[in-house]
Amino acid sequence: MTQRATEPCPSSCYTPASVKSRCFNLCLLGFGNVNRALVELLCSKRAEMREHHGIDWRITGIASRRLGWLVKPDGFDAAALNIEGLAGEKVSAQAVENLAGWLNTAQPNVLFEATSLNVETGEPAISRIRAALNHGAHAITANKGPIVHAYRDLRDLAALLGRCFLFESTVMDGAPVFSLFRESLPAVNVSRITGILNSTTNIVLTGMEQGLGFEQSLRKAQDLGIAETDPSYDIDGWDATMKLTALVNVILDVPLRPQQVQREGIRALTGDKVRRARADGQPYKLVCRAERHGDEVHACVKPEQVPLTDPLGLVSGTSSIVRFETDVLPGFTLTEENPGVETTAYGMLSDFIHAAKVSDHWTSGTRS
Amino acid sequence: MTQRATEPCPSSCYTPASVKSRCFNLCLLGFGNVNRALVELLCSKRAEMREHHGIDWRITGIASRRLGWLVKPDGFDAAALNIEGLAGEKVSAQAVENLAGWLNTAQPNVLFEATSLNVETGEPAISRIRAALNHGAHAITANKGPIVHAYRDLRDLAALLGRCFLFESTVMDGAPVFSLFRESLPAVNVSRITGILNSTTNIVLTGMEQGLGFEQSLRKAQDLGIAETDPSYDIDGWDATMKLTALVNVILDVPLRPQQVQREGIRALTGDKVRRARADGQPYKLVCRAERHGDEVHACVKPEQVPLTDPLGLVSGTSSIVRFETDVLPGFTLTEENPGVETTAYGMLSDFIHAAKVSDHWTSGTRS
């Protein structure tokens, strides 16, 4: 584990008297939609983060399959990290061989991991997050794999090293779910979680309600770029299962594996059946359920008819919903409407601010 | 301001190796339903609070119009603070003259203020909270008066003194609203708040939908103990206005007074009108709205027809809902179903745990 003092950023000119700011080296692993949106959000929130949270930052590393392992110890020009400017930034960056070289040269205080999901094992994301934590960085991920396959390991490793392992963007985009339980709901016992967490199935079901067959509706969603070319991950309930598994592992603190979730997708539903259900005021939704029984959790993901008098029955499109039943709040429901990729990016940004706040408590007195 | 070291509780026998616990002196101002439910909840969560949060506590002061200013520096028998045991606890307690004597003798680390609301001025709760903060205690209130009339003053005083001023239970019972924004939604800009926050009007409107006239429905709610003998505070929209004002003051950080809220209650609605609206799928609800325009906020509370396809249209009974529109989360909605008085008590408990955590950071190294 490498310990580093955080140094003042060269660009940190704006420091109001009330809040002294610290500069964080940020490294981005994966440079698709999510981390690109994160860079945009970081730029647009820069002044606010300095002023209200005492946080400054520079991006010292970017890595992706396409770009390789890029480093600029003095910081990339964040405003140029778009499609037009990226080639230029690549030319002026240092390219290193591998993850170890990247961490050593880029010296991250925070790693943002947003590579694509490996449903079966969560790798190589898990090993990379472990390496970043061991290197002394906080690790923030938008990737469900590490939570589903290695939550406890990574949580305990981070705690041991005095670093944060955070993952707000893995479920319900960046809406606060995990941070809500971590920060705002202490000493609560959750007995049941119910949710609608996958947007592709929502959209396909809506298409079927409007008159399409399953295949037609799916093709339309694919044409619109909503469903993947291989749609089975969504349609067969894997995405919803991964999200439910993440909620159970973290919020119920019960180790559950996706294979233990009783899973049924929406392939068996016909257009007729879906339209009849809607006409009866009980539309089909792909519903996630987890219920605690003593130390065990029973979890399932399957199509269910939900009455339109239940907020779950109203959720459609890219919106999602989750209801928690607890000992002190009989029913507490979060609904997120029409999120965009900036919502996912926001989840990572809020994790970053939390990590900065926590490390501030650890190192108070050593601020620049 | 009196500074005190927190001493170990005599009863603090259970301290796992991982978490050292500190003992907090608690004082209860007002001893009605809310603070009684808080005592019950504190007792039932005692082991969990020790184990997971390193918090132990004893109740050293209780005050109400009926009981006077009671003190037991070594702690009341919390389990006996019910209707049967209260008389005995009163006999064995020390009775002091006034607030100053009470604070000096009971030496609170935390004040739980749950006296009845003064709509016009927020007094005497505001002065009492100020006195407790000046005395060195954290102040936690379930009373909307202090937030609506003195939020900034009390917030700034608490910050100056290094103490917490917390009020989760003032809106949506104890559901996390204020802590959500404080802890989980940093760097968010809220443009609009929409909510249904008053249960009496919900219940009266439901009665009218089911065939009653306004007066009949109100009388039924009064007979059930839901509506107050003087129902105007709820029926004329004052309660909803106070809650909306609290949300605007804290979450939008814009000073708004209840008088600035355009307010219309439900008295003008007839049974016929309410039933026709329901039959059209657009039931009447008492809707709260606040919208930011630059540095200003326009706020109103009035009956509106809300479609049943909107989650707001589904809210009835004692349930409540609030939707936030923000720059990064286009729509984020919290729904609380069927809260009880233990939900309100939970809001105060979660505030207490937060205050303990924060003061832990301030005094790290000095724990017992």
Interface residues (C-beta under 8 A of the other chain):
Chain A: L41 K45 E48 M49 H52 H53 G174 A175 P176 S179 L180 E183 S184 L185 P186 A187 V188 L308 T309 D310 P311 L314 S319 V328 L329 P330 G331 F332 T333 L334 T335 E336 E337 N338 P339 G340 E342 T343 A345 Y346 L349 S350 I353 H354 H361 S364
Chain B: L41 K45 E48 M49 H52 H53 G174 A175 P176 S179 L180 E183 S184 L185 P186 A187 V188 L308 T309 D310 P311 L314 S319 V328 L329 P330 G331 F332 T333 L334 T335 E336 E337 N338 P339 G340 E342 T343 A345 Y346 L349 S350 I353 H354 H361 S364
